Amino acid sequence: MTKDAITRHSPSTGAGSPDVWGIYEPDTGSIQYICACPTTKKAALIDVVWNFDPKSFATDTRSMDQVVALAKENGLEITLILDTHPHADHVMASAQLKQQLGVPNAIGAKVREIAELWRDLYNTPTAFDPERDFDHLFEDGDSFAIGDLEVRVMLSPGHTLGSITYVCGDAAFVHDTLMMPDAGTSRADFPGGSADELWQSIQAILSLPDETRLYIGHDYGTDDRDAPMWEATVAEHKAKNKHVKSGTDKADYIKTRQDRDATLALPDRMLAALQINLRGGRLPEAEGDGHSYLKMPVNKF
C-alpha cells in the first residue's frame, strides 16, 4: 500500500447530508474522518490517530496535525472529538485533541465494560476511568448534533463488545465492522469480540437506506488493489461484499470469519495502544523521572 497520507472529500448530497473528508494514515491503514455541517461549518473529528512507533514507543502528532490543518483550510469549526471504540491497532488522539482544541470528546458507554475486561488482562485493578477521560459515553440510540445535522448512535459490537457507529444523514461511520467490499469484514477475535455479534451488527448497518455512504475504519488493499479506499454505499456492500453480500448464510459467514481470524497475528501496537486508549488517549501518569511507563503481559496472548 502507499505510504502517502491521502485525503479525499465526499461532498454533501443535499439537506441533512454531511460533508465528509477521509484522511488515510499509512502506518496503520487507519482512516480518520472529518464530518461537517455544510451550512454552519461545525465539524466533528472521528477516530483520529496519535502516531506511535511500536519499536521505540515514541509518539508524534503528524496525523492529528494534518487533520486539524485540513479542517482549518476548509473553514470548519471543530466542536466534537469522537471515537468509535478503543482501538487495538493505533493510539487515539482524543486526549491530545481535547487539550489542544478545548472541545469535548466521546466514545460508546460500553467502554466501561471493555475497561473492566482489560484491567483483568493487564492485572491493573485500579487502571482506566472512562468517566474521567471522556466527556460523553454514548448509549445505543443516543443522538447529538453537529451544527444543523443530527447524529444517531448505533451499538455495533463484534470487533469489540462496545463499538459504536455514528449515523449522520446519508453517512455512517462504521469503524471496524465492514472493510471495502473486495476485502470483506473486520476481525472479531480480540477479547470481548464475537463473530456472531459482528454479523448482527453488520446486518443492522446494511439495513440502512441503500444510498447511505458507509465509511470504514481501515483499508489494507487487496492482491488486486493497492490504492486505499474507504467509502462504499450500502447497496454496493449488499451487491459485492465478499463476506456478507445479500444471500450470504450466517453460519457460513461465521465460519469464514473465525477461520480467517485464526491466521491473524496481534496488531504490533495492540498491547501498548489499549493501555493508552482506555485512558482516552492519555499516557499513564509520569513517574519520578518524568516518564510514563506501560505494563506488558508475557505469555498471555
VMD Tcl script that draws the C-alpha trace (Angstrom):
set ca {
  {0.00 0.00 0.00}
  {1.00 3.61 -0.50}
  {2.95 5.38 2.25}
  {1.21 8.67 1.47}
  {-1.32 10.28 3.82}
  {-4.07 10.50 1.20}
  {-7.07 12.82 1.69}
  {-10.41 12.69 -0.17}
  {-13.54 14.84 0.12}
  {-17.03 13.35 -0.23}
  {-19.39 16.32 -0.61}
  {-22.79 16.68 0.96}
  {-25.55 15.30 -1.22}
  {-28.20 17.76 -0.02}
  {-30.29 18.68 3.01}
  {-29.30 16.73 6.12}
  {-26.20 15.28 4.45}
  {-22.70 16.00 5.80}
  {-19.50 16.94 4.07}
  {-17.02 14.16 4.78}
  {-13.26 14.14 4.49}
  {-11.33 10.89 4.85}
  {-7.64 11.03 5.72}
  {-5.67 7.81 5.25}
  {-2.95 7.10 7.85}
  {-0.46 4.81 6.11}
  {1.43 3.33 9.08}
  {-1.66 1.55 10.41}
  {-4.00 1.62 7.41}
  {-6.43 3.69 9.51}
  {-8.94 6.15 8.08}
  {-9.56 9.34 10.07}
  {-12.64 11.43 9.33}
  {-13.99 14.94 9.44}
  {-17.80 15.08 9.43}
  {-19.05 18.63 8.85}
  {-22.34 20.51 8.59}
  {-22.34 22.32 5.22}
  {-24.44 25.24 6.50}
  {-22.88 26.02 9.90}
  {-19.36 24.70 9.14}
  {-19.30 22.96 12.53}
  {-17.46 19.65 12.43}
  {-16.58 16.51 14.38}
  {-13.33 14.58 14.14}
  {-13.68 10.79 14.16}
  {-11.04 8.16 15.00}
  {-8.02 10.45 14.68}
  {-4.58 8.86 15.13}
  {-1.82 9.84 17.57}
  {1.23 8.37 15.83}
  {3.09 5.74 17.83}
  {6.29 3.88 16.93}
  {5.93 0.24 18.11}
  {9.71 -0.18 18.27}
  {10.72 2.92 20.23}
  {7.32 3.72 21.81}
  {7.87 7.32 20.67}
  {4.82 9.40 19.78}
  {4.31 12.25 17.37}
  {1.37 14.37 16.21}
  {1.78 14.49 12.43}
  {-1.54 12.76 11.68}
  {-3.68 14.79 14.08}
  {-1.90 17.95 12.93}
  {-2.83 17.11 9.34}
  {-6.48 16.56 10.27}
  {-6.74 19.81 12.24}
  {-5.00 21.75 9.46}
  {-7.42 20.31 6.89}
  {-10.39 21.43 8.98}
  {-8.96 24.94 9.23}
  {-8.24 25.08 5.50}
  {-11.91 24.40 4.84}
  {-13.16 26.99 7.32}
  {-14.53 24.40 9.75}
  {-15.08 24.82 13.49}
  {-14.28 21.59 15.32}
  {-16.86 21.05 18.08}
  {-16.50 17.33 18.96}
  {-13.84 14.63 19.10}
  {-15.37 11.19 18.53}
  {-14.05 7.64 18.63}
  {-15.93 4.52 17.67}
  {-14.13 2.15 20.08}
  {-10.84 1.72 21.97}
  {-8.62 0.89 19.00}
  {-6.18 -2.04 19.08}
  {-4.05 -1.06 16.10}
  {-3.45 2.65 16.67}
  {-3.29 5.12 19.52}
  {-6.22 7.54 19.60}
  {-5.54 11.28 19.52}
  {-8.63 12.09 21.60}
  {-6.91 13.44 24.75}
  {-4.34 15.37 22.73}
  {-7.03 17.00 20.58}
  {-9.21 17.79 23.59}
  {-6.31 19.59 25.25}
  {-5.35 21.44 22.07}
  {-8.82 22.44 20.90}
  {-10.74 22.73 24.17}
  {-13.75 20.73 22.90}
  {-15.40 17.62 24.39}
  {-14.59 14.04 23.46}
  {-16.83 10.97 23.33}
  {-16.97 7.20 22.83}
  {-19.52 4.41 23.46}
  {-20.76 3.76 27.01}
  {-19.70 0.11 26.90}
  {-16.10 1.30 27.12}
  {-16.72 0.80 30.85}
  {-17.04 -2.97 30.26}
  {-14.03 -3.01 27.93}
  {-12.00 -1.22 30.61}
  {-13.03 -3.83 33.18}
  {-12.02 -6.65 30.83}
  {-8.59 -5.17 30.21}
  {-7.98 -4.30 33.86}
  {-8.02 -8.08 34.42}
  {-5.86 -8.83 31.38}
  {-3.23 -6.29 32.42}
  {-3.65 -7.14 36.15}
  {-4.12 -3.44 36.85}
  {-7.28 -3.34 39.02}
  {-7.25 0.43 39.54}
  {-6.40 1.45 35.95}
  {-8.74 3.10 33.45}
  {-11.55 5.51 34.32}
  {-13.72 6.25 31.28}
  {-15.89 8.65 33.27}
  {-12.79 10.80 33.86}
  {-11.28 10.57 30.39}
  {-14.37 11.05 28.17}
  {-16.93 13.84 28.35}
  {-19.72 11.76 26.77}
  {-20.30 8.00 26.90}
  {-22.95 7.29 24.26}
  {-25.61 4.63 24.67}
  {-27.30 2.83 21.78}
  {-29.94 5.15 20.33}
  {-28.48 8.38 21.70}
  {-28.40 11.38 19.40}
  {-26.50 14.67 19.26}
  {-25.91 17.50 16.80}
  {-23.08 18.67 14.58}
  {-24.32 22.10 13.62}
  {-27.70 21.56 11.95}
  {-27.07 17.84 11.44}
  {-28.43 15.14 13.73}
  {-26.19 12.17 14.52}
  {-27.62 8.88 15.80}
  {-25.57 6.33 17.73}
  {-25.86 2.61 16.91}
  {-24.26 -0.01 19.13}
  {-22.26 -2.23 16.74}
  {-20.43 -4.90 18.78}
  {-18.42 -7.78 17.38}
  {-14.98 -6.31 16.75}
  {-15.13 -5.13 20.36}
  {-18.02 -5.52 22.77}
  {-18.63 -1.77 22.82}
  {-18.04 -0.49 19.28}
  {-20.49 2.14 18.04}
  {-21.50 3.51 14.63}
  {-22.28 7.19 14.04}
  {-25.11 7.72 11.52}
  {-25.36 11.28 10.18}
  {-27.89 11.77 7.39}
  {-26.73 9.65 4.45}
  {-23.30 8.96 6.01}
  {-22.45 6.23 8.53}
  {-19.07 5.79 10.18}
  {-19.00 2.04 10.64}
  {-15.46 1.59 12.07}
  {-14.10 -1.98 12.27}
  {-17.19 -3.84 11.10}
  {-17.01 -3.77 7.31}
  {-13.94 -3.46 5.13}
  {-14.27 -2.46 1.48}
  {-16.47 -4.87 -0.50}
  {-13.42 -6.53 -2.11}
  {-11.89 -7.16 1.35}
  {-14.98 -8.28 3.29}
  {-15.26 -7.59 7.03}
  {-13.11 -6.87 10.08}
  {-11.73 -9.34 12.60}
  {-13.68 -10.39 15.68}
  {-11.14 -12.36 17.72}
  {-9.92 -9.78 20.25}
  {-11.00 -10.19 23.91}
  {-14.71 -9.32 24.02}
  {-15.12 -9.81 20.28}
  {-17.65 -12.12 18.62}
  {-18.18 -13.15 15.01}
  {-21.86 -13.79 15.78}
  {-22.32 -10.28 17.19}
  {-20.35 -8.79 14.29}
  {-22.75 -10.48 11.85}
  {-25.74 -8.98 13.70}
  {-24.13 -5.52 13.71}
  {-23.38 -5.68 10.00}
  {-26.96 -6.72 9.22}
  {-28.19 -3.63 11.11}
  {-25.78 -1.42 9.16}
  {-26.88 -2.96 5.86}
  {-30.49 -2.22 6.83}
  {-29.79 1.49 6.41}
  {-31.04 3.04 3.13}
  {-29.22 1.75 0.06}
  {-27.75 5.18 -0.75}
  {-26.11 5.52 2.68}
  {-22.38 6.17 2.37}
  {-20.51 3.76 4.65}
  {-17.11 4.89 5.93}
  {-14.89 2.11 7.23}
  {-12.11 2.17 9.81}
  {-9.25 0.55 7.87}
  {-8.07 -0.47 4.45}
  {-5.04 -2.63 3.70}
  {-5.67 -3.10 -0.02}
  {-6.04 -6.49 -1.70}
  {-4.00 -8.62 -4.07}
  {-5.71 -6.76 -6.91}
  {-5.85 -3.24 -5.45}
  {-3.04 -1.17 -4.00}
  {-4.69 2.26 -3.62}
  {-6.51 2.74 -0.29}
  {-10.30 3.06 -0.38}
  {-12.80 3.72 2.40}
  {-16.24 4.66 1.02}
  {-18.94 2.45 -0.48}
  {-22.73 2.53 -0.26}
  {-25.00 0.07 1.48}
  {-26.16 -1.05 -1.98}
  {-22.58 -1.72 -3.08}
  {-21.88 -3.81 0.02}
  {-25.08 -5.80 -0.39}
  {-24.20 -6.48 -4.02}
  {-20.45 -7.13 -3.76}
  {-19.08 -7.57 -0.23}
  {-17.15 -10.83 -0.36}
  {-18.18 -11.85 3.18}
  {-21.71 -10.50 3.68}
  {-23.36 -9.72 0.34}
  {-27.07 -10.41 0.03}
  {-27.82 -14.11 0.22}
  {-24.88 -14.97 2.50}
  {-25.68 -17.60 5.14}
  {-24.92 -16.55 8.72}
  {-23.24 -19.84 9.64}
  {-21.06 -19.68 6.53}
  {-20.04 -16.13 7.41}
  {-19.14 -17.02 11.00}
  {-17.01 -19.96 9.84}
  {-15.26 -17.77 7.23}
  {-14.60 -15.05 9.80}
  {-13.35 -17.41 12.50}
  {-11.13 -19.35 10.09}
  {-9.61 -16.10 8.84}
  {-9.13 -14.71 12.36}
  {-7.25 -17.85 13.41}
  {-4.49 -16.94 10.92}
  {-4.04 -13.32 12.11}
  {-1.32 -12.10 14.44}
  {-1.99 -9.46 17.08}
  {-1.51 -5.91 15.79}
  {2.00 -4.75 16.69}
  {0.69 -1.75 18.66}
  {-2.17 -3.51 20.43}
  {-0.85 -4.15 23.95}
  {0.58 -0.65 24.15}
  {-2.30 1.11 22.40}
  {-5.09 -0.27 24.58}
  {-3.41 0.92 27.78}
  {-3.38 4.42 26.31}
  {-6.74 4.32 24.54}
  {-8.58 3.10 27.64}
  {-7.35 6.34 29.18}
  {-8.88 8.29 26.28}
  {-5.54 8.55 24.50}
  {-3.73 9.75 27.61}
  {-0.43 8.30 28.82}
  {-0.22 6.87 32.35}
  {0.85 9.39 34.97}
  {4.56 10.17 34.74}
  {6.77 8.56 37.35}
  {9.51 10.21 39.36}
  {11.84 10.51 36.38}
  {9.22 12.39 34.37}
  {8.45 9.48 32.00}
  {5.34 7.33 31.57}
  {5.56 3.54 31.57}
  {3.32 0.78 30.19}
  {2.77 -2.71 31.60}
  {3.03 -5.69 29.23}
  {1.72 -9.20 29.91}
  {4.11 -12.04 29.00}
  {2.87 -15.35 27.54}
  {-0.76 -14.25 27.95}
  {-1.68 -13.95 24.23}
}
mol new
graphics top color blue
foreach p $ca { graphics top sphere $p radius 0.5 }
foreach p [lrange $ca 0 end-1] q [lrange $ca 1 end] { graphics top cylinder $p $q radius 0.2 }
display resetview
